[in-house]
Amino acid sequence: MVVVGAGAAGLAAARTLHNAGARVTIVEARPRIGGRVWTERSCGPYPIELGAELIHGEHTSTVALAHMAGLTLAEVDRYNGLRWGTPARLVQDLPATDPAWQTITAARDVWHKLATQYADDAADRSLAAELIQRGVDPARLPIADVVLAQTCCAELETLSCVDLAREIRGDRAGPREFRLREGYDTLLNWLARDLDIRLGSPVHAIIHQADEVQIKTPASILRARHCIITVPVAVLAAGMIRFDPPLSASKQAAITAFRTLSATKHFFWFDEPLWDAGFAYAAHGGLFARWWTPAHPDLSAPLICCYVTASRAEILDRLPDDTVRTLGLAELSRILGRDDVARRCTGFRRYRWAHDPFARGGYAHLLPGMAWARPALAAAEGSLHFAGEATAFDSNPQTVHGAIDSGRRAAQECLR
Ligand SMILES: Cc1cc2nc3c(=O)[nH]c(=O)nc-3n(C[C@H](O)[C@H](O)[C@H](O)COP(=O)(O)OP(=O)(O)OC[C@H]3O[C@@H](n4cnc5c(N)ncnc54)[C@H](O)[C@@H]3O)c2cc1C
């Protein structure tokens, strides 16, 4: 068996096949494993998560694996700990007459009710349209955009309610959130142990017949009975891999139904923490919309991360480092309500996933009317099997545990 891609989905697929006694090789384009999980340890005194950072839910494959690997979970309460505005104030302490309190409360309520409002065959609409229909003032949609759509690497106008409802209905993950104290990469390194992984091997062609698949890289041709493809859907959409014969019309339609928008993490280091010990998560309506303090090696690290997606990231990605650093510090200064922020900053770094050729953006979502595409992307075609976060129709797409679940599902298809 051959698995294309050594991210969470590919490693989970290969681990499942390996544990079942199958011979499996992973072919990975990058010089490292992990894909959109990337813990960077060479940038200063504290490691940073350039990609995935949180484990979303206590009943997830990631939590189970962390326990097996003996890793330490650090819980974070972003839901109750959310602060809003400039300066940022705890949302749960805001008066019920405050526009931010009203909008965030209403947006969360609409989100949870999607599951019962949108059956799989319901007429679809955008999350923006749904919020307005449920009484949210259109002038306040920018607040809902920050708390709901930024997380999904999308705009309220481009999110399909039917697709979100399917995910919420089947959600078994639970509401708690964690970080891995040792770094997210330790989880994937644990999954990868003893596996045959060929790094630096970008696949450019896959020739497939009923009983054999040829996987071509610049340096080799691998032959396999089954091939599991876990590359991001944006990589498939960009035509970076040629399929011969071409994929079915329904698979090609599914691939083009997804949108993968920009996602960028900005890190700012200081001489000491400029925030109180309870500071976990702050948001506001600016360009640098969401800020949080990373949790490893300890909560008192003088390091803060600003994670932006979609059009905000697209705008910032076009600006040079110095400009982004200055603009970011100005917004942080208003969020923290202090004027020494720029002076105390000792370092800055960002990572733009839209500029990464093997990711081509953050993570994928589906436009209104396109919810059919997720199971269609996941469906096997002869000896080809498909995994990766975008295919996680029966788990949580856009997450590490969703990717792991999809890899295991594809491996089981091969073993049948
Ligand atoms: C900035 C950011 C923050 C995130 N935060 C979180 C979070 O807090 N919590 C969470 O659960 N999830 C988060 N996610 C999402 C999570 O990272 C992904 O859902 C998950 O890691 C995807 O795993 P995957 O295996 O599907 O894809 P990937 O990790 O992208 O793996 C695919 C692999 O395929 C390789 N590849 C691509 N093209 C080729 C080719 N031609 N030949 C060979 N190999 C190829 C890639 O290099 C990559 O290694 C975040 C993502 C980003 C970008």
The ligand as an SDF file (V2000), in Angstrom:
LIG
                    3D

 53 58  0  0  0  0  0  0  0  0999 V2000
   -2.8520   27.8490   10.7890 C   0  0  0  0  0  0  0  0  0  0  0  0
   -3.6430   26.6190   11.1000 C   0  0  0  0  0  0  0  0  0  0  0  0
   -4.1560   26.4330   12.3680 C   0  0  0  0  0  0  0  0  0  0  0  0
   -4.8820   25.2870   12.6750 C   0  0  0  0  0  0  0  0  0  0  0  0
   -5.3320   25.0950   13.9490 N   0  0  0  0  0  0  0  0  0  0  0  0
   -5.9020   23.9170   14.2760 C   0  0  0  0  0  0  0  0  0  0  0  0
   -6.1850   23.6230   15.6330 C   0  0  0  0  0  0  0  0  0  0  0  0
   -5.9190   24.4270   16.5290 O   0  0  0  0  0  0  0  0  0  0  0  0
   -6.7510   22.4150   15.9170 N   0  0  0  0  0  0  0  0  0  0  0  0
   -7.0340   21.4900   14.9450 C   0  0  0  0  0  0  0  0  0  0  0  0
   -7.5360   20.4090   15.2680 O   0  0  0  0  0  0  0  0  0  0  0  0
   -6.7500   21.7500   13.6390 N   0  0  0  0  0  0  0  0  0  0  0  0
   -6.1900   22.9250   13.2980 C   0  0  0  0  0  0  0  0  0  0  0  0
   -5.8560   23.1780   12.0030 N   0  0  0  0  0  0  0  0  0  0  0  0
   -6.2580   22.2150   10.9720 C   0  0  0  0  0  0  0  0  0  0  0  0
   -5.3430   20.9860   10.9640 C   0  0  0  0  0  0  0  0  0  0  0  0
   -4.0100   21.4180   10.9550 O   0  0  0  0  0  0  0  0  0  0  0  0
   -5.6390   20.1580    9.7300 C   0  0  0  0  0  0  0  0  0  0  0  0
   -7.0240   19.8580    9.6570 O   0  0  0  0  0  0  0  0  0  0  0  0
   -4.8880   18.8290    9.7180 C   0  0  0  0  0  0  0  0  0  0  0  0
   -3.5840   18.9510   10.2050 O   0  0  0  0  0  0  0  0  0  0  0  0
   -4.8950   18.3350    8.2880 C   0  0  0  0  0  0  0  0  0  0  0  0
   -4.2480   17.0870    8.1970 O   0  0  0  0  0  0  0  0  0  0  0  0
   -4.2300   16.3550    6.7840 P   0  0  0  0  0  0  0  0  0  0  0  0
   -3.4330   15.1300    6.9490 O   0  0  0  0  0  0  0  0  0  0  0  0
   -5.6090   16.2570    6.2560 O   0  0  0  0  0  0  0  0  0  0  0  0
   -3.4930   17.3820    5.8010 O   0  0  0  0  0  0  0  0  0  0  0  0
   -1.9830   17.9050    5.8580 P   0  0  0  0  0  0  0  0  0  0  0  0
   -1.5430   18.0500    7.2560 O   0  0  0  0  0  0  0  0  0  0  0  0
   -1.9180   19.0900    4.9810 O   0  0  0  0  0  0  0  0  0  0  0  0
   -1.1670   16.6900    5.2280 O   0  0  0  0  0  0  0  0  0  0  0  0
   -1.1050   16.4830    3.8380 C   0  0  0  0  0  0  0  0  0  0  0  0
    0.3280   16.1560    3.4810 C   0  0  0  0  0  0  0  0  0  0  0  0
    0.3990   15.9590    2.0660 O   0  0  0  0  0  0  0  0  0  0  0  0
    1.6380   16.4940    1.6260 C   0  0  0  0  0  0  0  0  0  0  0  0
    1.5830   16.7400    0.1890 N   0  0  0  0  0  0  0  0  0  0  0  0
    0.9810   17.7590   -0.4700 C   0  0  0  0  0  0  0  0  0  0  0  0
    1.1550   17.6120   -1.7940 N   0  0  0  0  0  0  0  0  0  0  0  0
    1.8780   16.4870   -1.9810 C   0  0  0  0  0  0  0  0  0  0  0  0
    2.3740   15.8070   -3.1260 C   0  0  0  0  0  0  0  0  0  0  0  0
    2.1590   16.2580   -4.3630 N   0  0  0  0  0  0  0  0  0  0  0  0
    3.1020   14.6680   -2.9400 N   0  0  0  0  0  0  0  0  0  0  0  0
    3.3380   14.1860   -1.6840 C   0  0  0  0  0  0  0  0  0  0  0  0
    2.8890   14.7930   -0.5790 N   0  0  0  0  0  0  0  0  0  0  0  0
    2.1600   15.9250   -0.7180 C   0  0  0  0  0  0  0  0  0  0  0  0
    1.7890   17.7550    2.4470 C   0  0  0  0  0  0  0  0  0  0  0  0
    3.1230   18.2100    2.4560 O   0  0  0  0  0  0  0  0  0  0  0  0
    1.3000   17.2930    3.8110 C   0  0  0  0  0  0  0  0  0  0  0  0
    2.3540   16.8120    4.6060 O   0  0  0  0  0  0  0  0  0  0  0  0
   -5.1140   24.3070   11.6740 C   0  0  0  0  0  0  0  0  0  0  0  0
   -4.5870   24.4850   10.3920 C   0  0  0  0  0  0  0  0  0  0  0  0
   -3.8610   25.6280   10.1030 C   0  0  0  0  0  0  0  0  0  0  0  0
   -3.2930   25.8040    8.7220 C   0  0  0  0  0  0  0  0  0  0  0  0
  1  2  1  0
  2  3  1  0
  2 52  2  0
  3  4  2  0
  4  5  1  0
  4 50  1  0
  5  6  2  0
  6  7  1  0
  6 13  1  0
  7  8  2  0
  7  9  1  0
  9 10  1  0
 10 11  2  0
 10 12  1  0
 12 13  2  0
 13 14  1  0
 14 15  1  0
 14 50  1  0
 15 16  1  0
 16 17  1  0
 16 18  1  0
 18 19  1  0
 18 20  1  0
 20 21  1  0
 20 22  1  0
 22 23  1  0
 23 24  1  0
 24 25  2  0
 24 26  1  0
 24 27  1  0
 27 28  1  0
 28 29  2  0
 28 30  1  0
 28 31  1  0
 31 32  1  0
 32 33  1  0
 33 34  1  0
 33 48  1  0
 34 35  1  0
 35 36  1  0
 35 46  1  0
 36 37  1  0
 36 45  1  0
 37 38  2  0
 38 39  1  0
 39 40  1  0
 39 45  2  0
 40 41  1  0
 40 42  2  0
 42 43  1  0
 43 44  2  0
 44 45  1  0
 46 47  1  0
 46 48  1  0
 48 49  1  0
 50 51  2  0
 51 52  1  0
 52 53  1  0
M  END
$$$$
